[in-house]
């Protein structure tokens, strides 16, 4: 049995865990905690998970634990070792590069890098480290080196075991990719929150209105169903709007993706971008910031999108993408068929 361990099981973590369980050619179980109170999950989640682990009737051959787990603490509380049960650590994000809210008390009080250090000690402890993007890997290694130089004199060496990149994975589209309208249809399929910079997205749409470029609009993602947000979008883009509001129904979600033609992304931060890959798999042409993990979507795939200088280059890039209408595709490396092959090879090598 392969055990997936996650103390913050929600969003992209939950999507990834459930898909691995469903697709891997092994018996896979999940041992998780709900995605609430992330700091407490990194601090105390290891103890709670260990108590659950001790009650398992069958112990795993391998554990795949996410970056939200204090892995050395979990192994100590569970009274197991990596020699008997090897551990693969999967980084969905890393605390060295994760943006901190201005309201965060640790930031206000200028506290230390405690949560980053949990990531580092876990990575030093495990048998294998896997990242979900090149950006995630590079920012973690850079942050780890920087932190170690700040610490008091020590003999800690940043020796990470054979780090690999395995993308989260997206499906081959099941819907007909033939677009229903000749008018460009712009898609937003992200959380409607500060770090995704929806204000820049709205300014870009208004720019298109001001220069009389016609378009249709589909707005998805958590937060877009809120009354104040939905009413604002409906008022400003009444003529263009096809849909506004979050949908948990996957069939409806992918149907709306299949109707879209363009994906402008205004996010300040992303360690991968599952929503971007999903939209591109449905033929959306991507307008992406030239930072974070976004350029990786266009490596060996440059005809599927455009990179812009963030944030000032957004309006021009959006306008050009609409005028010169092209179709996007997702990289083969992002498809589950190839992702599962890499996971199968890695797990088999440790069994």
C-alpha positions as CSV (number, residue, x, y, z in Angstrom):
1,X,0.0,0.0,0.0
2,X,1.1,3.6,-0.8
3,X,0.0,6.2,1.7
4,X,-0.6,9.8,0.7
5,X,-0.1,12.1,3.8
6,X,-1.5,15.7,3.7
7,X,-2.4,17.9,6.7
8,X,-4.0,20.5,4.5
9,X,-6.3,18.6,2.2
10,X,-8.2,21.1,0.1
11,X,-8.0,22.9,-3.3
12,X,-5.1,21.8,-5.5
13,X,-3.8,19.4,-2.7
14,X,-7.1,17.5,-2.7
15,X,-7.4,17.4,-6.5
16,X,-3.8,16.0,-6.7
17,X,-4.3,13.4,-3.9
18,X,-7.6,12.1,-5.2
19,X,-6.3,11.8,-8.8
20,X,-3.1,9.9,-7.7
21,X,-5.3,7.5,-5.7
22,X,-7.5,7.0,-8.7
23,X,-4.9,6.6,-11.3
24,X,-1.8,5.0,-9.8
25,X,-1.4,1.3,-10.5
26,X,-0.9,0.6,-6.8
27,X,-3.2,0.3,-3.8
28,X,-3.3,3.9,-2.5
29,X,-4.8,5.2,0.7
30,X,-5.2,8.8,1.9
31,X,-4.4,10.0,5.4
32,X,-5.4,13.7,5.7
33,X,-6.6,16.6,7.7
34,X,-9.0,19.3,6.5
35,X,-7.6,22.4,4.8
36,X,-8.0,24.9,7.7
37,X,-5.6,26.9,9.9
38,X,-2.5,26.2,7.8
39,X,0.0,27.3,10.5
40,X,-1.5,24.9,13.1
41,X,-1.5,22.1,10.4
42,X,2.2,22.6,9.9
43,X,2.8,22.8,13.7
44,X,0.4,20.2,15.2
45,X,-0.8,18.3,12.2
46,X,2.1,15.8,12.4
47,X,0.9,14.6,15.8
48,X,-2.8,14.3,14.7
49,X,-1.8,12.3,11.6
50,X,0.5,10.1,13.6
51,X,-2.3,9.1,15.9
52,X,-4.4,8.1,12.9
53,X,-1.4,6.3,11.4
54,X,-1.0,4.1,14.4
55,X,-4.6,2.8,14.0
56,X,-4.0,1.6,10.5
57,X,-4.4,-2.1,10.1
58,X,-2.0,-2.2,7.2
59,X,1.2,-0.1,7.2
60,X,2.3,1.3,3.9
61,X,5.4,0.4,1.8
62,X,6.0,4.0,0.9
63,X,4.6,7.3,2.2
64,X,4.1,10.4,-0.1
65,X,3.9,13.4,2.2
66,X,3.2,17.0,1.1
67,X,5.1,20.1,2.1
68,X,2.4,21.0,4.7
69,X,3.5,18.0,6.9
70,X,6.3,18.3,9.5
71,X,7.6,15.0,8.3
72,X,10.4,14.3,10.8
73,X,7.9,15.0,13.6
74,X,5.3,12.7,12.0
75,X,7.9,9.8,11.8
76,X,8.9,10.4,15.4
77,X,5.4,10.3,16.7
78,X,4.5,7.3,14.5
79,X,7.7,5.5,15.8
80,X,8.8,4.6,12.2
81,X,11.9,5.2,10.2
82,X,12.6,6.1,6.5
83,X,14.7,2.9,6.3
84,X,11.6,0.7,6.9
85,X,9.1,3.0,5.2
86,X,10.7,5.3,2.7
87,X,9.2,8.8,2.2
88,X,8.7,11.0,-0.9
89,X,8.1,14.6,-0.1
90,X,5.9,16.5,-2.7
91,X,6.1,20.3,-2.8
92,X,2.9,21.9,-3.9
93,X,4.4,25.2,-2.6
94,X,7.3,26.2,-0.4
95,X,7.3,28.6,2.5
96,X,10.4,30.4,1.3
97,X,8.5,31.8,-1.8
98,X,4.9,31.8,-0.6
99,X,3.5,35.3,-0.4
100,X,2.6,36.5,3.1
101,X,-0.5,38.4,3.7
102,X,-0.1,42.0,5.1
103,X,-2.4,41.0,7.9
104,X,-0.2,38.1,9.0
105,X,0.9,38.6,12.6
106,X,4.2,36.9,11.9
107,X,5.0,39.4,9.2
108,X,3.8,42.3,11.4
109,X,6.0,41.2,14.3
110,X,8.9,40.3,12.0
111,X,9.3,36.8,13.3
112,X,11.7,34.2,12.0
113,X,11.5,31.7,9.1
114,X,10.0,28.9,11.3
115,X,7.7,27.5,8.6
116,X,10.4,27.6,6.0
117,X,12.6,25.7,8.3
118,X,10.0,23.0,8.7
119,X,10.0,22.6,4.9
120,X,13.8,22.5,4.9
121,X,14.2,19.9,7.7
122,X,11.5,17.7,6.1
123,X,13.3,17.8,2.8
124,X,16.6,16.9,4.5
125,X,14.9,14.0,6.2
126,X,13.1,12.2,3.4
127,X,14.4,9.7,0.8
128,X,13.2,11.7,-2.3
129,X,12.0,15.2,-2.9
130,X,9.6,16.1,-5.8
131,X,8.5,19.5,-6.9
132,X,5.4,20.5,-9.0
133,X,7.4,23.0,-11.1
134,X,10.9,24.2,-11.9
135,X,10.1,27.5,-10.3
136,X,9.0,25.8,-7.0
137,X,12.3,23.8,-6.9
138,X,14.6,26.8,-7.7
139,X,12.8,29.1,-5.2
140,X,13.0,26.5,-2.5
141,X,16.7,25.8,-3.0
142,X,17.6,29.5,-3.2
143,X,15.5,30.2,-0.1
144,X,17.1,27.3,1.8
145,X,20.7,28.5,1.0
146,X,19.7,32.1,2.1
147,X,18.3,30.9,5.4
148,X,21.2,28.7,6.2
149,X,23.6,31.7,5.8
150,X,21.4,33.7,8.3
151,X,21.5,31.0,11.0
152,X,24.1,30.9,13.8
153,X,27.2,28.9,13.1
154,X,26.1,25.3,12.2
155,X,27.0,22.3,10.2
156,X,23.7,21.9,8.4
157,X,24.3,21.0,4.8
158,X,21.7,21.6,2.2
159,X,21.7,18.0,0.8
160,X,18.4,17.3,-0.9
161,X,17.9,13.8,-2.2
162,X,17.7,13.6,-6.0
163,X,15.0,16.3,-6.5
164,X,12.6,15.7,-9.4
165,X,9.9,17.6,-11.1
166,X,6.5,15.9,-11.5
167,X,3.7,18.2,-12.6
168,X,0.3,17.9,-10.9
169,X,-1.4,16.6,-14.0
170,X,-4.4,17.5,-16.2
171,X,-6.8,15.4,-18.3
172,X,-7.1,15.1,-22.0
173,X,-10.3,17.1,-22.8
174,X,-13.4,15.1,-23.3
175,X,-15.4,17.9,-24.7
176,X,-15.6,19.0,-28.4
177,X,-12.9,21.7,-28.8
178,X,-14.9,23.4,-31.6
179,X,-15.7,26.9,-30.3
180,X,-19.3,28.0,-30.6
181,X,-18.7,31.7,-31.3
182,X,-16.4,33.6,-33.7
183,X,-16.2,36.3,-31.1
184,X,-13.2,36.0,-28.7
185,X,-14.3,34.6,-25.4
186,X,-12.2,35.6,-22.4
187,X,-11.9,33.2,-19.4
188,X,-11.2,33.8,-15.7
189,X,-11.0,30.5,-13.8
190,X,-9.0,31.5,-10.7
191,X,-9.9,32.4,-7.1
192,X,-11.2,36.0,-6.9
193,X,-8.6,37.1,-4.4
194,X,-5.9,39.8,-3.9
195,X,-3.0,37.6,-5.0
196,X,-4.7,36.8,-8.3
197,X,-5.0,40.6,-9.0
198,X,-8.5,40.7,-10.4
199,X,-8.3,44.5,-10.5
200,X,-5.7,44.2,-13.3
201,X,-7.9,41.8,-15.1
202,X,-10.9,44.2,-14.9
203,X,-8.7,47.1,-16.2
204,X,-7.6,45.0,-19.1
205,X,-11.3,44.2,-20.1
206,X,-12.2,47.9,-19.8
207,X,-9.2,48.7,-22.1
208,X,-10.8,46.4,-24.7
209,X,-14.1,48.1,-24.3
210,X,-12.5,51.5,-24.7
211,X,-10.9,50.6,-28.0
212,X,-14.0,48.9,-29.2
213,X,-12.7,45.3,-29.4
214,X,-15.6,43.0,-29.0
215,X,-15.4,40.0,-26.7
216,X,-17.4,37.6,-24.6
217,X,-16.6,36.8,-20.9
218,X,-16.8,33.7,-18.7
219,X,-15.9,34.2,-15.0
220,X,-15.3,31.2,-12.8
221,X,-13.4,30.4,-9.7
222,X,-14.1,30.6,-6.0
223,X,-15.3,34.0,-4.8
224,X,-17.0,35.0,-8.1
225,X,-20.3,33.8,-6.8
226,X,-20.3,36.4,-4.0
227,X,-23.0,39.0,-4.4
228,X,-20.9,42.1,-4.3
229,X,-18.4,40.7,-6.9
230,X,-21.0,39.1,-9.2
231,X,-23.2,42.3,-9.3
232,X,-20.1,44.4,-10.1
233,X,-19.1,42.2,-13.0
234,X,-22.7,41.9,-14.3
235,X,-23.0,45.7,-14.2
236,X,-19.7,46.5,-16.0
237,X,-19.9,43.7,-18.6
238,X,-23.6,43.1,-19.1
239,X,-23.2,42.9,-22.9
240,X,-20.2,40.6,-22.8
241,X,-21.0,38.2,-19.9
242,X,-21.9,34.6,-20.6
243,X,-21.4,33.2,-17.1
244,X,-20.3,34.5,-13.7
245,X,-19.9,32.4,-10.6
246,X,-18.1,29.4,-9.1
247,X,-19.2,26.0,-10.1
248,X,-18.3,22.7,-8.3
249,X,-19.9,20.8,-11.1
250,X,-16.9,19.5,-13.2
251,X,-19.0,18.8,-16.2
252,X,-20.3,22.4,-16.3
253,X,-16.8,23.7,-15.5
254,X,-15.2,21.9,-18.5
255,X,-18.1,22.8,-20.8
256,X,-17.5,26.5,-20.0
257,X,-13.7,26.0,-20.6
258,X,-14.5,24.5,-24.0
259,X,-16.4,27.7,-24.9
260,X,-13.5,30.0,-24.0
261,X,-10.8,31.1,-26.4
262,X,-8.4,33.3,-24.4
263,X,-7.0,33.0,-20.8
264,X,-5.5,36.3,-19.5
265,X,-3.7,35.6,-16.2
266,X,-2.9,38.5,-13.8
267,X,-1.7,36.5,-10.8
268,X,1.1,37.8,-8.6
269,X,2.1,34.3,-7.6
270,X,1.6,30.6,-8.6
271,X,3.8,27.5,-8.0
272,X,2.2,25.8,-11.0
273,X,-1.2,26.9,-12.2
274,X,-3.6,23.9,-12.7
275,X,-6.3,26.2,-13.9
276,X,-4.0,27.6,-16.6
277,X,-3.1,24.1,-17.8
278,X,-6.7,23.0,-17.8
279,X,-7.8,26.0,-19.9
280,X,-4.9,25.5,-22.4
281,X,-5.9,21.9,-22.7
282,X,-9.3,23.2,-24.0
283,X,-7.6,25.3,-26.6
284,X,-7.4,28.6,-24.7
285,X,-4.6,31.0,-25.8
286,X,-2.8,32.0,-22.7
287,X,-1.7,35.6,-21.8
288,X,0.8,34.9,-19.0
289,X,3.0,37.0,-16.7
290,X,6.7,36.5,-17.3
291,X,7.4,35.4,-13.7
292,X,6.9,32.5,-11.3
293,X,5.9,29.2,-12.9
294,X,4.0,30.6,-15.8
295,X,6.8,30.6,-18.4
296,X,7.0,26.8,-17.9
297,X,3.6,26.4,-19.6
298,X,5.2,27.8,-22.8
299,X,8.6,26.1,-22.9
300,X,8.6,24.1,-26.2
301,X,5.0,25.4,-26.5
302,X,5.5,29.0,-27.5
303,X,2.6,29.0,-30.1
304,X,0.1,28.5,-27.3
305,X,0.5,31.8,-25.5
306,X,2.3,35.0,-24.9
307,X,4.4,36.3,-21.9
308,X,4.2,39.9,-20.8
309,X,6.1,42.1,-18.4
310,X,4.0,42.1,-15.2
311,X,2.0,44.2,-14.6
312,X,2.5,47.1,-17.0
313,X,2.6,45.0,-20.2
314,X,-0.8,43.4,-19.6
315,X,-3.1,45.6,-21.6
316,X,-1.0,45.5,-24.7
317,X,-0.5,41.7,-24.5
318,X,-4.2,41.2,-24.1
319,X,-5.1,43.4,-27.0
320,X,-2.5,41.7,-29.3
321,X,-3.7,38.2,-28.3
322,X,-7.3,39.2,-29.2
323,X,-6.4,40.8,-32.5
324,X,-4.1,37.9,-33.6
325,X,-6.4,35.1,-32.7
326,X,-4.5,31.8,-32.1
327,X,-5.3,28.5,-30.4
328,X,-3.5,27.1,-27.4
329,X,-2.5,23.6,-26.4
330,X,-1.3,22.1,-23.2
331,X,2.2,20.6,-22.9
332,X,2.3,16.7,-23.1
333,X,4.4,16.6,-19.9
334,X,1.4,18.0,-18.0
335,X,-1.0,15.3,-19.1
336,X,-1.9,12.6,-16.5
337,X,-0.7,9.9,-18.9
338,X,2.9,11.1,-18.6
339,X,2.6,12.3,-15.0
340,X,1.5,8.8,-13.8
341,X,4.3,7.2,-15.7
342,X,6.8,9.3,-13.8
343,X,5.2,8.6,-10.4
344,X,5.0,4.8,-11.2
345,X,8.7,4.7,-12.1
346,X,9.7,6.7,-8.9
347,X,7.6,4.6,-6.6
348,X,8.8,1.3,-8.1
349,X,12.4,2.4,-7.6
350,X,11.8,2.8,-3.9
351,X,9.7,-0.3,-3.3
